[in-house]
Amino acid sequence: MRCLLPFLFALLFGSQVAAAVEVQVAVAANFTGPMQKLARQFEQKTGHRALLSFGSVGKFYAQITNGAPFEVLISADEETPARLEKEGLALSGTRFTYAFGHLVLWSTTPGLADSQVLERGTFRHLAVSHPKLTVYGAAAQEVMNKMDVLERLRPRLLQAETITQTYQFVVTGNAELGFVALSQVWQDGAIREGSAWIIPDNLSPPIRQDAVMLAKGRDNPAAAALLDFLRSREAVEIIRSFGYSI
């Protein structure tokens, strides 16, 4: 019996290792910080490893329709997962809302970003992500339309491909202001630095963000495990800590 114990232990341990697999995940850029933390917790809890790619939802949609090997999409909107579901590229019944995001006008300069700065125009450049590729960019454009300042500010707009690049434009000083995701500048229940105007719901309602299993993830247990983990209490606490609503 004693001789069998090492063999049985190796057999059990080996089966657990074999059961741990990887999952290819496309993640909306606004969710970069939370997803990096969630992926670490997910691996510790399940043994599965989430291989993360960050970018704009518009580009991810194009890549997925052209055969990219993504197995899970963690989107910045609800429309793209639903569209992929209708097109047979995402599995019906796996889509759910994992968070509601919030748009914020942010500056590294204290006191600059407030509800009047767009009308005052006391800045040279305003960073905003591409409205046709990013949900937050489209929301920012809608805010400026509602405030009737878009055409006046258009020559000052510094367009980024992703919300991450928008944030970088502000951090590096290429733009004094930028429309970013609250999650990018939120820490310990407050704006991390500088100044910010959290856009009110009447100008930009909370942005519903859905996750879905893609067709390529159908037979991958790690894909199903990741979506289950995103709904767990542990994951919800992490997501809320970055300024999202659930």
N, C-alpha and C positions, 0 to 999 in steps of 0.2 A: 504493500500500500504506500509505504514511504517513497518508494521508487517512482510510483505513479504520480505523486503530487507535482513534481516539477513539470511533467508532461501535461497534466491537466491544466496547470496554471498557464503554461505556454499556449495551450490550445485556446483557453478562454481569452487570454490577453490578445492573442493573434486575431481572434474573431472580432474583438472590439475594434482593433486597429483597422481591420479590413472593412468594417462597417462605416468607418469615418471617411467621408468623401468630400469633394470640393463642389462648390456651386458658383457659376458665373453670374454676377449681379450687375445690372446697369442701374446706376443711382443718380438721380437728379442732383445737380451741383449744389443746390441750396441745402441739401441734406448731408453734405460731406462730413461735417463735424460729428453729428449724432451717429451716422452710419459707421464711421471708423470706431467709435466707442462700442456700438452695438455688435459689430463684427468680432471684436475681442471677447466680449461677454458670451456671444454665441458659440465661439470656438471652445471657450472654457467649459461651457455648460454641456455641449453636445459632442464635441470632438470634430465636428464638421468645420470646414474652412470656407469662408465666403471670399471669393476673389472679386474685388470691387473695381468698377470702372466708373468715373465721374464725368458728367458732361451735361449738355442741354438735352431736353426731352425731344426737341425737334430732330436733332442729329441721331439720337438713339432710335427714334421711330424709323428713320431712313435706313439705319444699319440693320435693324431687326427685319425689316421687310426685304432686305437684300441678303438675308441668311446669316447674320452675325450670331455667334454661339451663345448669346445670353440666355439664361434659364429663368431669371427673375427680373422684373422691372419694378423699381421703386421710383415712382414718377413724381413730378411736381404738379400734376394736375389729375383730373378724373377722366378727361376726354380721351387721352392717348391710350390708357389701358382698355377703356371701353371700345375704342376703335380697333385695337389689336384683337380684342375678343371677337368682335363681329367679323373680322377678316380671317378668323381661324388661327391666328398666330399667338393667341393667349388662351388659356384653359378657362372655359365657362365655369362660374361658381367659385373661382379662387380670388376674385378681385374684392378688395375691401379698403376702406379709408383708414390709413394709419396715423394721419395728422392733419391739422389745419395750420397752414403757414400764414405769416403776417408780413406785409410790405412795410419798409421803413426808409425814410430819407435820412441819410447819415453823413456825418462829417467828423474828421479827426479834430477839428477846431471847436473848442468849447463855445457854446452860445450861438453858433452859426446856423445849425439846422433847426428850424422851427416851422410853424404853419404858415408864416408869411414870407419866408425867404425866396420862394419861387416867384412871388409877385414882386418883391423888392428887386430881385435880380442882382444882388450884391455878391456875385461870383463870376468866374470866367468860364468854368467848365462843369458840366453835370454828367456824371457817368450813369449809363443805363444799359442793360443787356438787350440783345436783339429781340424785338417784339414778336418776330415770326418764328424764332427758335426757342425762346424761353417764356415760361408762364409769368414770371415776375417782371420781365421786360414788357410784356403785353399789359400787365396790370399797371405798371408805371406810366405807360403811354395813356392808358385810360384815365388815370388820375390827372395827368396834365391836361387832357382834353376836357374833363369835367371842370377843372379850374380855369379853363380858357387861357392857358399860357403856353400850350405846346408849340404853336407856330412862332411865337415870339422867342421861345427858348431853343428852337431847333438848331440854329447856328452854333449854340454852345454845347450841344449834346455830344458826348464822347461814347460811341457805341462799342459795347463789348460782346463777345460771342457767348459768354456764360455769366452767371451771377458771381462766380468766383473771380473772374477777370474784372468785373465791375468793382468788387470789393478791393482788388489789388490796385486799380486806378486811383481810388481814394487814398489808400494807405501810402502809396508812393508819391502822392501829391500831384499826379497828373490831372486830377479833378478835385475841386474843393468839396464837392457833394456827390452822393451817389444813391440811387435807389437799390437797396440790397434787401436780403432776407433778414428778418429779425434774429434768426438763429445764428447769423454770422457775427453779430455784435452784442449778443446777450450773454451775460455770465453772472451767476449767483443772484438772479432776480433783478438785474439792472443792466443798463447799457454799460458796456465794458470801458469805453473811453470816448472822449469827444462829446458830441451832441447829436441828438436824434429826434425826429418827429415820427412817431408810430402812426401810420396812415389810418384815419378813422374808417369805420365800416361803411359809412355812407359814400366814401370815395373809393374804397377798395375792400370789399368783403373778405373775410378769411378765405384763404386759398385751399380748397380741398385737394389733398394729395392721396392718391391711391397706389396700392401695390398689387401686383398680379403675377401668377406663375405663367411663364411663356411656354409655348408648345415644346420647345427643346428641353424643358425641365420636367416633363411629364413623368419620366421614370427615374428621376434623381431624388432619393430620399432627403438629401440635404436641402433641396429647393422647398419641399413641403415643410421641413423642420424650420427653415428660416422664416417662412411666412407665419408659422405657428409662434415662433419666438417673438416676432414683431408685435403680436397681440398679447404677450405676457405682461404681467404687472411690472416686472423688472424693466422691460423695454419701454413701457409707457412712462415710467418715472424718468428714464434717461431722455426720452423725446421731449417731455415737458420741461426738463431742466434747460433745454436749449431754446425755450421761448415759444414752442409750438402749443397749440390747443388740441385736445383730443375729446 
